[in-house]
Amino acid sequence: MTGATVTARALIRRVNRKLKPLNKTVRQMRGKYLAANHGEFYLQDCPTFGEPSNIRYVNLPDLETMARELGALADGETVNA
């Protein structure tokens, strides 16, 4: 029995739903140059008005690990990159 395959876009949405109470979001890097140098995805703090925003760059395998830790990705599911 094989598990379901989840696209990266669907995984980002699942993770963002889990991170919303923490005021954080995962976003996809725009531009090939930035993605090549910093990774395909980044984690951004969404502070309240007037506070600085912090950005942490993550790669897809790290995003998959983060999703499993948050419970956004089940054990039988795989990510289709």
N, C-alpha and C positions, 0 to 999 in steps of 0.2 A: 504494500500500500504506500503510495507516494503522497507527500504533502502538497499543499497548495503553493503556487508561486505568486509572490507579491511584487509588483513593480516598485521602483524606487520612489516614484511620485506618490503612490498609495502609502508607502512606508513613511514618507515625510509627513503626510497628513495624519497618520496614526500617531506618530511621535509628537507632533505639534499639539494634538488633542491631550496627550498625557502631560506635556510641558506647560500647557496654558496656565494652570494654577501657580506655576513657578515664575511666570512672566518671562518665558524663554520661547524661542522659535528656532527651527532648523530651516535653513534656506539653501537653495541651489545657487552655486556661483555662476555668474554670467560672464561670458567671455572665455575663450580657449586659453588665453595667456594666464589669467588669474586661476583658472581651474588647474592648469598644469603646474603652477607654482605653489598654490595654497591648498589644493584639494578640491573635490567636486562640490562639497557641501560645507556650510559653516553654521555654527550655533551662535545665536545672537540674544543677548539680554534685551528685554523690552521694558526699560525702566519707566517710571512715571515721569511726567513732564518736568523738564529741567535737569534731570540726572543724565550722566554720560552713559553711552551704550558700550558694552563690552562684546567683542567678537572672538570666538575660538573656532579655528578651522578644523574640520574632521573629514576623514575619508570614508568611502562607502563601507568597508569592513568595520570601521569603528562605529558607523551609524547603525549597522546591523547589530553589533554588540550592545549599543545603547538601547536600541529598540527591544531587544530581548530582556535587558535588565529592567526596563520600564513596564514590561508586560504588553507591549504593542505588537510583538511578533511571537507567535506561538512556536512550540518546539518543532512541530512538523512542517512549518512554513519555511520557504527559501526565498531569497531576494533575486529577482531577475534584473541584472545590471544593464 
